[in-house]
Amino acid sequence: MIEKKIGLQHISPRLSLVAEVRKNLPYASLQELVEEVDFKITKSGIYHRLKKISQIAESL
């Protein structure tokens, strides 16, 4: 939804990267998402970024 309305380039790079990874791996576990990003992050960090992405999408 964010991608279609405003584009991922309008959110922070780390949020954008997490959004791209989730889009490419919609059924992946948090651990699998951690392994796919190119920066050090915890499962909790991924969860909070996904929650923030969801909040942004809902506000559009």
N, CA, C and O atoms as CSV, one atom per row, in Angstrom:
chain,resi,resn,atom,element,x,y,z
A,1,MET,N,N,0.813,-1.182,0.000
A,1,MET,CA,C,0.000,0.000,0.000
A,1,MET,C,C,0.864,1.256,0.000
A,1,MET,O,O,0.595,2.185,-0.762
A,2,ILE,N,N,1.894,1.303,0.837
A,2,ILE,CA,C,2.788,2.458,0.869
A,2,ILE,C,C,3.450,2.621,-0.487
A,2,ILE,O,O,3.557,3.726,-1.020
A,3,GLU,N,N,3.893,1.494,-1.032
A,3,GLU,CA,C,4.591,1.522,-2.316
A,3,GLU,C,C,3.713,2.128,-3.409
A,3,GLU,O,O,4.199,2.907,-4.228
A,4,LYS,N,N,2.434,1.782,-3.430
A,4,LYS,CA,C,1.529,2.285,-4.464
A,4,LYS,C,C,1.156,3.742,-4.248
A,4,LYS,O,O,1.044,4.500,-5.211
A,5,LYS,N,N,0.958,4.151,-2.976
A,5,LYS,CA,C,0.467,5.507,-2.691
A,5,LYS,C,C,1.569,6.560,-2.711
A,5,LYS,O,O,1.426,7.594,-3.363
A,6,ILE,N,N,2.680,6.301,-1.991
A,6,ILE,CA,C,3.721,7.326,-1.900
A,6,ILE,C,C,5.096,6.835,-2.326
A,6,ILE,O,O,5.996,7.641,-2.561
A,7,GLY,N,N,5.264,5.539,-2.426
A,7,GLY,CA,C,6.558,4.967,-2.786
A,7,GLY,C,C,7.414,4.708,-1.557
A,7,GLY,O,O,7.383,5.473,-0.593
A,8,LEU,N,N,8.170,3.636,-1.599
A,8,LEU,CA,C,9.008,3.260,-0.463
A,8,LEU,C,C,10.152,4.238,-0.240
A,8,LEU,O,O,10.721,4.282,0.850
A,9,GLN,N,N,10.497,5.022,-1.255
A,9,GLN,CA,C,11.580,5.989,-1.101
A,9,GLN,C,C,11.208,7.115,-0.141
A,9,GLN,O,O,12.079,7.884,0.265
A,10,HIS,N,N,9.943,7.225,0.226
A,10,HIS,CA,C,9.489,8.282,1.129
A,10,HIS,C,C,9.447,7.846,2.593
A,10,HIS,O,O,9.000,8.604,3.453
A,11,ILE,N,N,9.909,6.633,2.876
A,11,ILE,CA,C,10.064,6.209,4.266
A,11,ILE,C,C,11.547,5.957,4.487
A,11,ILE,O,O,12.318,5.923,3.528
A,12,SER,N,N,11.952,5.783,5.728
A,12,SER,CA,C,13.378,5.631,6.024
A,12,SER,C,C,13.953,4.419,5.287
A,12,SER,O,O,13.243,3.447,5.028
A,13,PRO,N,N,15.242,4.483,4.953
A,13,PRO,CA,C,15.863,3.369,4.220
A,13,PRO,C,C,15.737,2.021,4.927
A,13,PRO,O,O,15.520,1.000,4.276
A,14,ARG,N,N,15.870,2.010,6.233
A,14,ARG,CA,C,15.772,0.727,6.951
A,14,ARG,C,C,14.348,0.196,6.962
A,14,ARG,O,O,14.136,-1.013,6.867
A,15,LEU,N,N,13.370,1.086,7.077
A,15,LEU,CA,C,11.974,0.643,6.977
A,15,LEU,C,C,11.698,0.132,5.573
A,15,LEU,O,O,11.029,-0.885,5.388
A,16,SER,N,N,12.216,0.842,4.598
A,16,SER,CA,C,12.021,0.465,3.202
A,16,SER,C,C,12.611,-0.917,2.923
A,16,SER,O,O,11.988,-1.740,2.252
A,17,LEU,N,N,13.807,-1.165,3.438
A,17,LEU,CA,C,14.450,-2.462,3.225
A,17,LEU,C,C,13.643,-3.585,3.873
A,17,LEU,O,O,13.448,-4.638,3.266
A,18,VAL,N,N,13.178,-3.367,5.090
A,18,VAL,CA,C,12.364,-4.384,5.775
A,18,VAL,C,C,11.068,-4.621,4.999
A,18,VAL,O,O,10.619,-5.760,4.869
A,19,ALA,N,N,10.471,-3.552,4.486
A,19,ALA,CA,C,9.242,-3.688,3.693
A,19,ALA,C,C,9.501,-4.514,2.433
A,19,ALA,O,O,8.691,-5.368,2.072
A,20,GLU,N,N,10.620,-4.263,1.770
A,20,GLU,CA,C,10.963,-5.024,0.559
A,20,GLU,C,C,11.178,-6.500,0.876
A,20,GLU,O,O,10.693,-7.375,0.158
A,21,VAL,N,N,11.907,-6.771,1.957
A,21,VAL,CA,C,12.165,-8.164,2.337
A,21,VAL,C,C,10.849,-8.866,2.664
A,21,VAL,O,O,10.639,-10.006,2.248
A,22,ARG,N,N,9.954,-8.197,3.408
A,22,ARG,CA,C,8.657,-8.800,3.743
A,22,ARG,C,C,7.837,-9.039,2.484
A,22,ARG,O,O,7.175,-10.068,2.358
A,23,LYS,N,N,7.879,-8.090,1.549
A,23,LYS,CA,C,7.134,-8.249,0.301
A,23,LYS,C,C,7.640,-9.468,-0.477
A,23,LYS,O,O,6.853,-10.214,-1.059
A,24,ASN,N,N,8.949,-9.658,-0.479
A,24,ASN,CA,C,9.536,-10.783,-1.209
A,24,ASN,C,C,9.368,-12.114,-0.483
A,24,ASN,O,O,9.357,-13.171,-1.113
A,25,LEU,N,N,9.237,-12.061,0.836
A,25,LEU,CA,C,9.103,-13.276,1.648
A,25,LEU,C,C,7.905,-13.133,2.588
A,25,LEU,O,O,8.087,-13.027,3.801
A,26,PRO,N,N,6.692,-13.128,2.051
A,26,PRO,CA,C,5.515,-12.826,2.872
A,26,PRO,C,C,5.236,-13.822,3.995
A,26,PRO,O,O,4.577,-13.467,4.972
A,27,TYR,N,N,5.710,-15.036,3.883
A,27,TYR,CA,C,5.424,-16.046,4.902
A,27,TYR,C,C,6.642,-16.378,5.760
A,27,TYR,O,O,6.615,-17.332,6.537
A,28,ALA,N,N,7.696,-15.600,5.622
A,28,ALA,CA,C,8.922,-15.859,6.378
A,28,ALA,C,C,8.733,-15.517,7.852
A,28,ALA,O,O,7.976,-14.615,8.209
A,29,SER,N,N,9.436,-16.254,8.687
A,29,SER,CA,C,9.425,-15.957,10.125
A,29,SER,C,C,10.283,-14.717,10.385
A,29,SER,O,O,11.034,-14.277,9.515
A,30,LEU,N,N,10.162,-14.171,11.574
A,30,LEU,CA,C,11.000,-13.020,11.930
A,30,LEU,C,C,12.479,-13.384,11.825
A,30,LEU,O,O,13.284,-12.572,11.368
A,31,GLN,N,N,12.842,-14.587,12.240
A,31,GLN,CA,C,14.242,-15.017,12.155
A,31,GLN,C,C,14.714,-15.058,10.706
A,31,GLN,O,O,15.833,-14.642,10.407
A,32,GLU,N,N,13.885,-15.547,9.821
A,32,GLU,CA,C,14.253,-15.588,8.401
A,32,GLU,C,C,14.413,-14.177,7.846
A,32,GLU,O,O,15.293,-13.934,7.020
A,33,LEU,N,N,13.579,-13.251,8.288
A,33,LEU,CA,C,13.708,-11.863,7.840
A,33,LEU,C,C,15.007,-11.252,8.357
A,33,LEU,O,O,15.684,-10.528,7.628
A,34,VAL,N,N,15.360,-11.541,9.617
A,34,VAL,CA,C,16.623,-11.063,10.191
A,34,VAL,C,C,17.789,-11.509,9.316
A,34,VAL,O,O,18.710,-10.734,9.057
A,35,GLU,N,N,17.747,-12.754,8.866
A,35,GLU,CA,C,18.830,-13.309,8.061
A,35,GLU,C,C,18.898,-12.698,6.665
A,35,GLU,O,O,19.939,-12.779,6.013
A,36,GLU,N,N,17.826,-12.096,6.198
A,36,GLU,CA,C,17.780,-11.538,4.847
A,36,GLU,C,C,18.218,-10.077,4.748
A,36,GLU,O,O,18.663,-9.645,3.685
A,37,VAL,N,N,18.103,-9.310,5.832
A,37,VAL,CA,C,18.481,-7.899,5.759
A,37,VAL,C,C,19.994,-7.765,5.822
A,37,VAL,O,O,20.685,-8.638,6.346
A,38,ASP,N,N,20.505,-6.660,5.281
A,38,ASP,CA,C,21.955,-6.490,5.208
A,38,ASP,C,C,22.518,-5.614,6.328
A,38,ASP,O,O,23.585,-5.018,6.177
A,39,PHE,N,N,21.806,-5.536,7.442
A,39,PHE,CA,C,22.320,-4.832,8.608
A,39,PHE,C,C,21.959,-5.634,9.853
A,39,PHE,O,O,21.038,-6.450,9.830
A,40,LYS,N,N,22.687,-5.398,10.932
A,40,LYS,CA,C,22.461,-6.153,12.165
A,40,LYS,C,C,21.162,-5.690,12.812
A,40,LYS,O,O,20.971,-4.502,13.072
A,41,ILE,N,N,20.281,-6.641,13.065
A,41,ILE,CA,C,18.982,-6.345,13.673
A,41,ILE,C,C,18.475,-7.597,14.372
A,41,ILE,O,O,18.808,-8.717,13.984
A,42,THR,N,N,17.677,-7.398,15.390
A,42,THR,CA,C,17.085,-8.522,16.122
A,42,THR,C,C,15.678,-8.802,15.597
A,42,THR,O,O,15.122,-8.026,14.820
A,43,LYS,N,N,15.119,-9.924,16.036
A,43,LYS,CA,C,13.729,-10.228,15.682
A,43,LYS,C,C,12.808,-9.140,16.210
A,43,LYS,O,O,11.850,-8.753,15.540
A,44,SER,N,N,13.092,-8.650,17.395
A,44,SER,CA,C,12.296,-7.568,17.974
A,44,SER,C,C,12.389,-6.311,17.112
A,44,SER,O,O,11.393,-5.617,16.910
A,45,GLY,N,N,13.572,-6.025,16.612
A,45,GLY,CA,C,13.756,-4.867,15.739
A,45,GLY,C,C,12.952,-4.999,14.457
A,45,GLY,O,O,12.338,-4.034,14.001
A,46,ILE,N,N,12.953,-6.193,13.874
A,46,ILE,CA,C,12.156,-6.443,12.669
A,46,ILE,C,C,10.679,-6.255,12.991
A,46,ILE,O,O,9.952,-5.610,12.235
A,47,TYR,N,N,10.234,-6.820,14.114
A,47,TYR,CA,C,8.828,-6.711,14.518
A,47,TYR,C,C,8.413,-5.246,14.641
A,47,TYR,O,O,7.363,-4.851,14.135
A,48,HIS,N,N,9.228,-4.452,15.306
A,48,HIS,CA,C,8.879,-3.042,15.511
A,48,HIS,C,C,8.881,-2.258,14.202
A,48,HIS,O,O,8.064,-1.355,14.018
A,49,ARG,N,N,9.784,-2.595,13.300
A,49,ARG,CA,C,9.783,-1.926,11.991
A,49,ARG,C,C,8.549,-2.319,11.183
A,49,ARG,O,O,7.951,-1.474,10.516
A,50,LEU,N,N,8.162,-3.595,11.237
A,50,LEU,CA,C,6.949,-4.030,10.540
A,50,LEU,C,C,5.716,-3.339,11.121
A,50,LEU,O,O,4.804,-2.963,10.385
A,51,LYS,N,N,5.695,-3.175,12.439
A,51,LYS,CA,C,4.583,-2.486,13.088
A,51,LYS,C,C,4.534,-1.026,12.634
A,51,LYS,O,O,3.454,-0.502,12.363
A,52,LYS,N,N,5.691,-0.363,12.548
A,52,LYS,CA,C,5.753,1.030,12.103
A,52,LYS,C,C,5.295,1.141,10.646
A,52,LYS,O,O,4.571,2.072,10.294
A,53,ILE,N,N,5.711,0.203,9.806
A,53,ILE,CA,C,5.292,0.186,8.400
A,53,ILE,C,C,3.776,0.053,8.322
A,53,ILE,O,O,3.128,0.736,7.529
A,54,SER,N,N,3.214,-0.822,9.142
A,54,SER,CA,C,1.763,-1.012,9.174
A,54,SER,C,C,1.050,0.269,9.599
A,54,SER,O,O,0.019,0.624,9.028
A,55,GLN,N,N,1.590,0.959,10.591
A,55,GLN,CA,C,0.997,2.221,11.046
A,55,GLN,C,C,1.030,3.278,9.944
A,55,GLN,O,O,0.061,4.014,9.757
A,56,ILE,N,N,2.128,3.353,9.228
A,56,ILE,CA,C,2.237,4.308,8.117
A,56,ILE,C,C,1.194,3.979,7.059
A,56,ILE,O,O,0.508,4.870,6.558
A,57,ALA,N,N,1.075,2.696,6.719
A,57,ALA,CA,C,0.112,2.273,5.697
A,57,ALA,C,C,-1.317,2.613,6.114
A,57,ALA,O,O,-2.112,3.059,5.287
A,58,GLU,N,N,-1.647,2.407,7.377
A,58,GLU,CA,C,-2.998,2.704,7.863
A,58,GLU,C,C,-3.304,4.196,7.841
A,58,GLU,O,O,-4.461,4.592,7.694
A,59,SER,N,N,-2.278,5.021,7.986
A,59,SER,CA,C,-2.498,6.470,8.019
A,59,SER,C,C,-2.665,7.081,6.629
A,59,SER,O,O,-3.025,8.252,6.504
A,60,LEU,N,N,-2.408,6.303,5.599
A,60,LEU,CA,C,-2.532,6.831,4.225
A,60,LEU,C,C,-3.971,6.810,3.751
A,60,LEU,O,O,-4.255,7.217,2.625
